[in-house]
Every structure is written in structure tokens, then in C-alpha cells.
Amino acid sequence: MNDQPPPESPLDPFLAPFLHEIQVHDNEYQPGLETTEIAASLDVPQAFVNALFTSAQTRGLLKPIYGRGSKIRWSVSPAGRSLIDRIQHQEPRT
């Protein structure tokens, strides 16, 4: 498993708060069911939350948690935690 931080993306400033919201909600996310709640928390459209999820999933910032049957929830991966730390501790540009 690769725990190195993923390359930077223009979505990173939006992905960090998205991943943080997943962490504060028991570190689990199920697309569809919790999209509305996270969209409201971030004050963004639901479609944007879907785009953030797809980006985070593709970049390995989330890892699957397999439940019964076909139920899959998603948790923040070590790479996702690294991105959150990097963005939160980044000095503002002047």
C-alpha cells in the first residue's frame, strides 16, 4: 500500500474539508445516503459532493469498508489524512 501523499490537484482545497466531514461522521461515508448532509455542511451543491467523492475515490484518498451484501461504506485512507494535514497546515499565499 502506498502511503505517500497524492500529487496536488486543483480540487485539493475542496477535498480536504470533504474528507474532514467524513472523519467527523464516524469516519464512514455512504454516497447517496449522506450526500445531502455533507453538501449542507460544506454549503455546496450535492453534485459537487459527488464529484469530490469520485475524485477522492480515484486518487486513493478513501478506502472501502465492505459490509453485508453489497453495502460499501468509505473511510478516509492514510493518504486522505495526509492531504487533510497538508492543506490544514499550508501557509496562506501572499
DRENKOLFI-527350 format. One record per atom (N, C-alpha, C): residue number from 1; residue in three letters; chain; x, y, z. Coordinates in steps of 0.02 Angstrom, whole numbers, padded with zeros to 5 digits. Layout:
% DRENKOLFI-527350
r num->NUM; residu->Ala; chaine->A; c1->X; c2->Y; c3->Z
...
***
This chain:
% DRENKOLFI-527350
r num->1; residu->Met; chaine->A; c1->00042; c2->-00059; c3->00000
r num->1; residu->Met; chaine->A; c1->00000; c2->00000; c3->00000
r num->1; residu->Met; chaine->A; c1->00044; c2->00062; c3->00000
r num->2; residu->Asn; chaine->A; c1->00025; c2->00111; c3->-00039
r num->2; residu->Asn; chaine->A; c1->00064; c2->00172; c3->-00046
r num->2; residu->Asn; chaine->A; c1->00036; c2->00226; c3->00000
r num->3; residu->Asp; chaine->A; c1->00076; c2->00246; c3->00051
r num->3; residu->Asp; chaine->A; c1->00054; c2->00297; c3->00098
r num->3; residu->Asp; chaine->A; c1->00082; c2->00366; c3->00083
r num->4; residu->Gln; chaine->A; c1->00114; c2->00373; c3->00024
r num->4; residu->Gln; chaine->A; c1->00140; c2->00438; c3->00005
r num->4; residu->Gln; chaine->A; c1->00083; c2->00484; c3->-00013
r num->5; residu->Pro; chaine->A; c1->00090; c2->00549; c3->00000
r num->5; residu->Pro; chaine->A; c1->00037; c2->00595; c3->-00018
r num->5; residu->Pro; chaine->A; c1->00025; c2->00596; c3->-00093
r num->6; residu->Pro; chaine->A; c1->-00037; c2->00600; c3->-00114
r num->6; residu->Pro; chaine->A; c1->-00052; c2->00602; c3->-00185
r num->6; residu->Pro; chaine->A; c1->-00029; c2->00668; c3->-00215
r num->7; residu->Pro; chaine->A; c1->-00019; c2->00670; c3->-00281
r num->7; residu->Pro; chaine->A; c1->00001; c2->00733; c3->-00312
r num->7; residu->Pro; chaine->A; c1->-00053; c2->00786; c3->-00302
r num->8; residu->Glu; chaine->A; c1->-00033; c2->00848; c3->-00304
r num->8; residu->Glu; chaine->A; c1->-00080; c2->00903; c3->-00293
r num->8; residu->Glu; chaine->A; c1->-00130; c2->00907; c3->-00350
r num->9; residu->Ser; chaine->A; c1->-00190; c2->00931; c3->-00333
r num->9; residu->Ser; chaine->A; c1->-00244; c2->00939; c3->-00381
r num->9; residu->Ser; chaine->A; c1->-00279; c2->01005; c3->-00367
r num->10; residu->Pro; chaine->A; c1->-00309; c2->01035; c3->-00418
r num->10; residu->Pro; chaine->A; c1->-00348; c2->01096; c3->-00405
r num->10; residu->Pro; chaine->A; c1->-00407; c2->01086; c3->-00358
r num->11; residu->Leu; chaine->A; c1->-00428; c2->01023; c3->-00349
r num->11; residu->Leu; chaine->A; c1->-00484; c2->01009; c3->-00303
r num->11; residu->Leu; chaine->A; c1->-00462; c2->01001; c3->-00231
r num->12; residu->Asp; chaine->A; c1->-00396; c2->00999; c3->-00218
r num->12; residu->Asp; chaine->A; c1->-00372; c2->00987; c3->-00150
r num->12; residu->Asp; chaine->A; c1->-00403; c2->01034; c3->-00098
r num->13; residu->Pro; chaine->A; c1->-00410; c2->01099; c3->-00111
r num->13; residu->Pro; chaine->A; c1->-00440; c2->01142; c3->-00060
r num->13; residu->Pro; chaine->A; c1->-00512; c2->01124; c3->-00043
r num->14; residu->Phe; chaine->A; c1->-00545; c2->01089; c3->-00088
r num->14; residu->Phe; chaine->A; c1->-00614; c2->01066; c3->-00076
r num->14; residu->Phe; chaine->A; c1->-00615; c2->00995; c3->-00048
r num->15; residu->Leu; chaine->A; c1->-00566; c2->00955; c3->-00068
r num->15; residu->Leu; chaine->A; c1->-00564; c2->00886; c3->-00045
r num->15; residu->Leu; chaine->A; c1->-00548; c2->00881; c3->00029
r num->16; residu->Ala; chaine->A; c1->-00504; c2->00923; c3->00054
r num->16; residu->Ala; chaine->A; c1->-00486; c2->00920; c3->00125
r num->16; residu->Ala; chaine->A; c1->-00547; c2->00930; c3->00170
r num->17; residu->Pro; chaine->A; c1->-00590; c2->00981; c3->00159
r num->17; residu->Pro; chaine->A; c1->-00649; c2->00988; c3->00201
r num->17; residu->Pro; chaine->A; c1->-00698; c2->00929; c3->00192
r num->18; residu->Phe; chaine->A; c1->-00704; c2->00903; c3->00131
r num->18; residu->Phe; chaine->A; c1->-00747; c2->00845; c3->00118
r num->18; residu->Phe; chaine->A; c1->-00723; c2->00785; c3->00159
r num->19; residu->Leu; chaine->A; c1->-00659; c2->00771; c3->00156
r num->19; residu->Leu; chaine->A; c1->-00631; c2->00715; c3->00194
r num->19; residu->Leu; chaine->A; c1->-00637; c2->00727; c3->00269
r num->20; residu->His; chaine->A; c1->-00628; c2->00788; c3->00290
r num->20; residu->His; chaine->A; c1->-00636; c2->00805; c3->00361
r num->20; residu->His; chaine->A; c1->-00708; c2->00791; c3->00384
r num->21; residu->Glu; chaine->A; c1->-00756; c2->00808; c3->00343
r num->21; residu->Glu; chaine->A; c1->-00827; c2->00794; c3->00360
r num->21; residu->Glu; chaine->A; c1->-00838; c2->00719; c3->00369
r num->22; residu->Ile; chaine->A; c1->-00807; c2->00679; c3->00327
r num->22; residu->Ile; chaine->A; c1->-00813; c2->00606; c3->00334
r num->22; residu->Ile; chaine->A; c1->-00783; c2->00584; c3->00400
r num->23; residu->Gln; chaine->A; c1->-00726; c2->00613; c3->00418
r num->23; residu->Gln; chaine->A; c1->-00694; c2->00595; c3->00481
r num->23; residu->Gln; chaine->A; c1->-00738; c2->00611; c3->00541
r num->24; residu->Val; chaine->A; c1->-00771; c2->00668; c3->00541
r num->24; residu->Val; chaine->A; c1->-00812; c2->00687; c3->00598
r num->24; residu->Val; chaine->A; c1->-00878; c2->00649; c3->00601
r num->25; residu->His; chaine->A; c1->-00896; c2->00615; c3->00547
r num->25; residu->His; chaine->A; c1->-00956; c2->00573; c3->00546
r num->25; residu->His; chaine->A; c1->-00935; c2->00500; c3->00553
r num->26; residu->Asp; chaine->A; c1->-00900; c2->00483; c3->00606
r num->26; residu->Asp; chaine->A; c1->-00879; c2->00415; c3->00621
r num->26; residu->Asp; chaine->A; c1->-00833; c2->00385; c3->00568
r num->27; residu->Asn; chaine->A; c1->-00801; c2->00428; c3->00529
r num->27; residu->Asn; chaine->A; c1->-00753; c2->00407; c3->00478
r num->27; residu->Asn; chaine->A; c1->-00782; c2->00358; c3->00428
r num->28; residu->Glu; chaine->A; c1->-00846; c2->00366; c3->00413
r num->28; residu->Glu; chaine->A; c1->-00878; c2->00324; c3->00363
r num->28; residu->Glu; chaine->A; c1->-00925; c2->00366; c3->00321
r num->29; residu->Tyr; chaine->A; c1->-00930; c2->00349; c3->00257
r num->29; residu->Tyr; chaine->A; c1->-00972; c2->00387; c3->00210
r num->29; residu->Tyr; chaine->A; c1->-01004; c2->00337; c3->00162
r num->30; residu->Gln; chaine->A; c1->-01068; c2->00346; c3->00151
r num->30; residu->Gln; chaine->A; c1->-01103; c2->00307; c3->00100
r num->30; residu->Gln; chaine->A; c1->-01132; c2->00355; c3->00050
r num->31; residu->Pro; chaine->A; c1->-01107; c2->00355; c3->-00012
r num->31; residu->Pro; chaine->A; c1->-01133; c2->00400; c3->-00062
r num->31; residu->Pro; chaine->A; c1->-01208; c2->00392; c3->-00070
r num->32; residu->Gly; chaine->A; c1->-01240; c2->00446; c3->-00085
r num->32; residu->Gly; chaine->A; c1->-01313; c2->00446; c3->-00093
r num->32; residu->Gly; chaine->A; c1->-01347; c2->00460; c3->-00028
r num->33; residu->Leu; chaine->A; c1->-01338; c2->00416; c3->00021
r num->33; residu->Leu; chaine->A; c1->-01372; c2->00425; c3->00085
r num->33; residu->Leu; chaine->A; c1->-01348; c2->00485; c3->00124
r num->34; residu->Glu; chaine->A; c1->-01284; c2->00499; c3->00122
r num->34; residu->Glu; chaine->A; c1->-01256; c2->00553; c3->00162
r num->34; residu->Glu; chaine->A; c1->-01234; c2->00613; c3->00121
r num->35; residu->Thr; chaine->A; c1->-01247; c2->00612; c3->00057
r num->35; residu->Thr; chaine->A; c1->-01227; c2->00667; c3->00013
r num->35; residu->Thr; chaine->A; c1->-01260; c2->00732; c3->00032
r num->36; residu->Thr; chaine->A; c1->-01324; c2->00730; c3->00047
r num->36; residu->Thr; chaine->A; c1->-01361; c2->00791; c3->00065
r num->36; residu->Thr; chaine->A; c1->-01333; c2->00823; c3->00127
r num->37; residu->Glu; chaine->A; c1->-01319; c2->00782; c3->00177
r num->37; residu->Glu; chaine->A; c1->-01293; c2->00807; c3->00241
r num->37; residu->Glu; chaine->A; c1->-01224; c2->00840; c3->00232
r num->38; residu->Ile; chaine->A; c1->-01181; c2->00807; c3->00194
r num->38; residu->Ile; chaine->A; c1->-01114; c2->00836; c3->00183
r num->38; residu->Ile; chaine->A; c1->-01118; c2->00898; c3->00140
r num->39; residu->Ala; chaine->A; c1->-01161; c2->00898; c3->00090
r num->39; residu->Ala; chaine->A; c1->-01170; c2->00958; c3->00047
r num->39; residu->Ala; chaine->A; c1->-01193; c2->01017; c3->00089
r num->40; residu->Ala; chaine->A; c1->-01239; c2->01005; c3->00135
r num->40; residu->Ala; chaine->A; c1->-01262; c2->01059; c3->00179
r num->40; residu->Ala; chaine->A; c1->-01206; c2->01083; c3->00225
r num->41; residu->Ser; chaine->A; c1->-01167; c2->01037; c3->00252
r num->41; residu->Ser; chaine->A; c1->-01112; c2->01055; c3->00297
r num->41; residu->Ser; chaine->A; c1->-01060; c2->01098; c3->00261
r num->42; residu->Leu; chaine->A; c1->-01047; c2->01081; c3->00198
r num->42; residu->Leu; chaine->A; c1->-00996; c2->01116; c3->00159
r num->42; residu->Leu; chaine->A; c1->-01024; c2->01176; c3->00121
r num->43; residu->Asp; chaine->A; c1->-01091; c2->01182; c3->00120
r num->43; residu->Asp; chaine->A; c1->-01125; c2->01235; c3->00083
r num->43; residu->Asp; chaine->A; c1->-01107; c2->01233; c3->00009
r num->44; residu->Val; chaine->A; c1->-01113; c2->01173; c3->-00020
r num->44; residu->Val; chaine->A; c1->-01102; c2->01163; c3->-00091
r num->44; residu->Val; chaine->A; c1->-01159; c2->01120; c3->-00119
r num->45; residu->Pro; chaine->A; c1->-01168; c2->01120; c3->-00186
r num->45; residu->Pro; chaine->A; c1->-01220; c2->01077; c3->-00215
r num->45; residu->Pro; chaine->A; c1->-01204; c2->01003; c3->-00207
r num->46; residu->Gln; chaine->A; c1->-01255; c2->00962; c3->-00205
r num->46; residu->Gln; chaine->A; c1->-01246; c2->00889; c3->-00198
r num->46; residu->Gln; chaine->A; c1->-01204; c2->00861; c3->-00256
r num->47; residu->Ala; chaine->A; c1->-01213; c2->00888; c3->-00315
r num->47; residu->Ala; chaine->A; c1->-01175; c2->00864; c3->-00373
r num->47; residu->Ala; chaine->A; c1->-01100; c2->00875; c3->-00362
r num->48; residu->Phe; chaine->A; c1->-01082; c2->00929; c3->-00328
r num->48; residu->Phe; chaine->A; c1->-01011; c2->00942; c3->-00314
r num->48; residu->Phe; chaine->A; c1->-00984; c2->00892; c3->-00264
r num->49; residu->Val; chaine->A; c1->-01025; c2->00873; c3->-00215
r num->49; residu->Val; chaine->A; c1->-01004; c2->00821; c3->-00167
r num->49; residu->Val; chaine->A; c1->-00992; c2->00755; c3->-00204
r num->50; residu->Asn; chaine->A; c1->-01034; c2->00740; c3->-00253
r num->50; residu->Asn; chaine->A; c1->-01025; c2->00679; c3->-00293
r num->50; residu->Asn; chaine->A; c1->-00959; c2->00682; c3->-00331
r num->51; residu->Ala; chaine->A; c1->-00943; c2->00741; c3->-00358
r num->51; residu->Ala; chaine->A; c1->-00879; c2->00750; c3->-00394
r num->51; residu->Ala; chaine->A; c1->-00820; c2->00742; c3->-00346
r num->52; residu->Leu; chaine->A; c1->-00826; c2->00770; c3->-00286
r num->52; residu->Leu; chaine->A; c1->-00773; c2->00763; c3->-00237
r num->52; residu->Leu; chaine->A; c1->-00763; c2->00690; c3->-00217
r num->53; residu->Phe; chaine->A; c1->-00818; c2->00654; c3->-00208
r num->53; residu->Phe; chaine->A; c1->-00814; c2->00583; c3->-00191
r num->53; residu->Phe; chaine->A; c1->-00778; c2->00545; c3->-00246
r num->54; residu->Thr; chaine->A; c1->-00796; c2->00557; c3->-00308
r num->54; residu->Thr; chaine->A; c1->-00765; c2->00522; c3->-00364
r num->54; residu->Thr; chaine->A; c1->-00690; c2->00537; c3->-00367
r num->55; residu->Ser; chaine->A; c1->-00672; c2->00600; c3->-00357
r num->55; residu->Ser; chaine->A; c1->-00602; c2->00619; c3->-00358
r num->55; residu->Ser; chaine->A; c1->-00564; c2->00586; c3->-00301
r num->56; residu->Ala; chaine->A; c1->-00593; c2->00588; c3->-00241
r num->56; residu->Ala; chaine->A; c1->-00560; c2->00559; c3->-00182
r num->56; residu->Ala; chaine->A; c1->-00553; c2->00483; c3->-00190
r num->57; residu->Gln; chaine->A; c1->-00603; c2->00451; c3->-00215
r num->57; residu->Gln; chaine->A; c1->-00601; c2->00379; c3->-00225
r num->57; residu->Gln; chaine->A; c1->-00548; c2->00361; c3->-00277
r num->58; residu->Thr; chaine->A; c1->-00547; c2->00397; c3->-00332
r num->58; residu->Thr; chaine->A; c1->-00499; c2->00383; c3->-00386
r num->58; residu->Thr; chaine->A; c1->-00427; c2->00394; c3->-00364
r num->59; residu->Arg; chaine->A; c1->-00416; c2->00444; c3->-00322
r num->59; residu->Arg; chaine->A; c1->-00348; c2->00461; c3->-00300
r num->59; residu->Arg; chaine->A; c1->-00326; c2->00421; c3->-00239
r num->60; residu->Gly; chaine->A; c1->-00368; c2->00376; c3->-00214
r num->60; residu->Gly; chaine->A; c1->-00349; c2->00334; c3->-00157
r num->60; residu->Gly; chaine->A; c1->-00352; c2->00370; c3->-00091
r num->61; residu->Leu; chaine->A; c1->-00391; c2->00424; c3->-00088
r num->61; residu->Leu; chaine->A; c1->-00399; c2->00462; c3->-00025
r num->61; residu->Leu; chaine->A; c1->-00451; c2->00430; c3->00020
r num->62; residu->Leu; chaine->A; c1->-00490; c2->00384; c3->-00009
r num->62; residu->Leu; chaine->A; c1->-00540; c2->00346; c3->00028
r num->62; residu->Leu; chaine->A; c1->-00526; c2->00272; c3->00019
r num->63; residu->Lys; chaine->A; c1->-00544; c2->00233; c3->00069
r num->63; residu->Lys; chaine->A; c1->-00537; c2->00160; c3->00063
r num->63; residu->Lys; chaine->A; c1->-00605; c2->00129; c3->00077
r num->64; residu->Pro; chaine->A; c1->-00621; c2->00074; c3->00043
r num->64; residu->Pro; chaine->A; c1->-00687; c2->00043; c3->00053
r num->64; residu->Pro; chaine->A; c1->-00690; c2->00003; c3->00117
r num->65; residu->Ile; chaine->A; c1->-00749; c2->00003; c3->00147
r num->65; residu->Ile; chaine->A; c1->-00765; c2->-00040; c3->00204
r num->65; residu->Ile; chaine->A; c1->-00824; c2->-00082; c3->00181
r num->66; residu->Tyr; chaine->A; c1->-00812; c2->-00147; c3->00174
r num->66; residu->Tyr; chaine->A; c1->-00863; c2->-00191; c3->00148
r num->66; residu->Tyr; chaine->A; c1->-00908; c2->-00216; c3->00204
r num->67; residu->Gly; chaine->A; c1->-00973; c2->-00209; c3->00193
r num->67; residu->Gly; chaine->A; c1->-01022; c2->-00232; c3->00242
r num->67; residu->Gly; chaine->A; c1->-01058; c2->-00293; c3->00215
r num->68; residu->Arg; chaine->A; c1->-01115; c2->-00306; c3->00244
r num->68; residu->Arg; chaine->A; c1->-01155; c2->-00363; c3->00222
r num->68; residu->Arg; chaine->A; c1->-01182; c2->-00351; c3->00152
r num->69; residu->Gly; chaine->A; c1->-01186; c2->-00404; c3->00114
r num->69; residu->Gly; chaine->A; c1->-01213; c2->-00399; c3->00047
r num->69; residu->Gly; chaine->A; c1->-01170; c2->-00353; c3->00004
r num->70; residu->Ser; chaine->A; c1->-01202; c2->-00307; c3->-00029
r num->70; residu->Ser; chaine->A; c1->-01166; c2->-00262; c3->-00074
r num->70; residu->Ser; chaine->A; c1->-01155; c2->-00193; c3->-00044
r num->71; residu->Lys; chaine->A; c1->-01167; c2->-00186; c3->00021
r num->71; residu->Lys; chaine->A; c1->-01159; c2->-00122; c3->00054
r num->71; residu->Lys; chaine->A; c1->-01085; c2->-00104; c3->00062
r num->72; residu->Ile; chaine->A; c1->-01065; c2->-00048; c3->00034
r num->72; residu->Ile; chaine->A; c1->-00997; c2->-00023; c3->00041
r num->72; residu->Ile; chaine->A; c1->-01000; c2->00047; c3->00070
r num->73; residu->Arg; chaine->A; c1->-00962; c2->00058; c3->00123
r num->73; residu->Arg; chaine->A; c1->-00953; c2->00124; c3->00151
r num->73; residu->Arg; chaine->A; c1->-00881; c2->00143; c3->00138
r num->74; residu->Trp; chaine->A; c1->-00865; c2->00206; c3->00145
r num->74; residu->Trp; chaine->A; c1->-00798; c2->00230; c3->00130
r num->74; residu->Trp; chaine->A; c1->-00769; c2->00266; c3->00190
r num->75; residu->Ser; chaine->A; c1->-00705; c2->00255; c3->00201
r num->75; residu->Ser; chaine->A; c1->-00669; c2->00285; c3->00257
r num->75; residu->Ser; chaine->A; c1->-00609; c2->00323; c3->00229
r num->76; residu->Val; chaine->A; c1->-00587; c2->00373; c3->00265
r num->76; residu->Val; chaine->A; c1->-00529; c2->00412; c3->00244
r num->76; residu->Val; chaine->A; c1->-00466; c2->00368; c3->00251
r num->77; residu->Ser; chaine->A; c1->-00428; c2->00363; c3->00197
r num->77; residu->Ser; chaine->A; c1->-00367; c2->00323; c3->00196
r num->77; residu->Ser; chaine->A; c1->-00309; c2->00362; c3->00226
r num->78; residu->Pro; chaine->A; c1->-00252; c2->00329; c3->00238
r num->78; residu->Pro; chaine->A; c1->-00193; c2->00365; c3->00261
r num->78; residu->Pro; chaine->A; c1->-00173; c2->00422; c3->00213
r num->79; residu->Ala; chaine->A; c1->-00180; c2->00411; c3->00149
r num->79; residu->Ala; chaine->A; c1->-00164; c2->00464; c3->00100
r num->79; residu->Ala; chaine->A; c1->-00213; c2->00522; c3->00108
r num->80; residu->Gly; chaine->A; c1->-00276; c2->00507; c3->00123
r num->80; residu->Gly; chaine->A; c1->-00326; c2->00559; c3->00134
r num->80; residu->Gly; chaine->A; c1->-00311; c2->00600; c3->00196
r num->81; residu->Arg; chaine->A; c1->-00290; c2->00566; c3->00249
r num->81; residu->Arg; chaine->A; c1->-00271; c2->00601; c3->00311
r num->81; residu->Arg; chaine->A; c1->-00210; c2->00646; c3->00299
r num->82; residu->Ser; chaine->A; c1->-00164; c2->00621; c3->00258
r num->82; residu->Ser; chaine->A; c1->-00105; c2->00660; c3->00240
r num->82; residu->Ser; chaine->A; c1->-00125; c2->00724; c3->00202
r num->83; residu->Leu; chaine->A; c1->-00173; c2->00717; c3->00157
r num->83; residu->Leu; chaine->A; c1->-00197; c2->00776; c3->00119
r num->83; residu->Leu; chaine->A; c1->-00229; c2->00826; c3->00166
r num->84; residu->Ile; chaine->A; c1->-00270; c2->00803; c3->00212
r num->84; residu->Ile; chaine->A; c1->-00302; c2->00848; c3->00260
r num->84; residu->Ile; chaine->A; c1->-00249; c2->00886; c3->00300
r num->85; residu->Asp; chaine->A; c1->-00200; c2->00850; c3->00325
r num->85; residu->Asp; chaine->A; c1->-00146; c2->00882; c3->00364
r num->85; residu->Asp; chaine->A; c1->-00108; c2->00932; c3->00322
r num->86; residu->Arg; chaine->A; c1->-00093; c2->00913; c3->00260
r num->86; residu->Arg; chaine->A; c1->-00055; c2->00959; c3->00216
r num->86; residu->Arg; chaine->A; c1->-00093; c2->01023; c3->00202
r num->87; residu->Ile; chaine->A; c1->-00158; c2->01017; c3->00188
r num->87; residu->Ile; chaine->A; c1->-00199; c2->01076; c3->00172
r num->87; residu->Ile; chaine->A; c1->-00210; c2->01118; c3->00234
r num->88; residu->Gln; chaine->A; c1->-00224; c2->01087; c3->00291
r num->88; residu->Gln; chaine->A; c1->-00237; c2->01125; c3->00352
r num->88; residu->Gln; chaine->A; c1->-00176; c2->01161; c3->00378
r num->89; residu->His; chaine->A; c1->-00117; c2->01135; c3->00364
r num->89; residu->His; chaine->A; c1->-00056; c2->01166; c3->00389
r num->89; residu->His; chaine->A; c1->-00020; c2->01208; c3->00336
r num->90; residu->Gln; chaine->A; c1->-00051; c2->01214; c3->00279
r num->90; residu->Gln; chaine->A; c1->-00021; c2->01253; c3->00224
r num->90; residu->Gln; chaine->A; c1->-00025; c2->01327; c3->00241
r num->91; residu->Glu; chaine->A; c1->00029; c2->01362; c3->00232
r num->91; residu->Glu; chaine->A; c1->00028; c2->01434; c3->00245
r num->91; residu->Glu; chaine->A; c1->-00009; c2->01469; c3->00189
r num->92; residu->Pro; chaine->A; c1->-00048; c2->01520; c3->00207
r num->92; residu->Pro; chaine->A; c1->-00084; c2->01557; c3->00155
r num->92; residu->Pro; chaine->A; c1->-00035; c2->01592; c3->00108
r num->93; residu->Arg; chaine->A; c1->-00054; c2->01594; c3->00045
r num->93; residu->Arg; chaine->A; c1->-00012; c2->01628; c3->-00005
r num->93; residu->Arg; chaine->A; c1->-00023; c2->01702; c3->-00001
r num->94; residu->Thr; chaine->A; c1->00031; c2->01740; c3->-00007
r num->94; residu->Thr; chaine->A; c1->00025; c2->01812; c3->-00006
r num->94; residu->Thr; chaine->A; c1->00042; c2->01843; c3->-00072
***
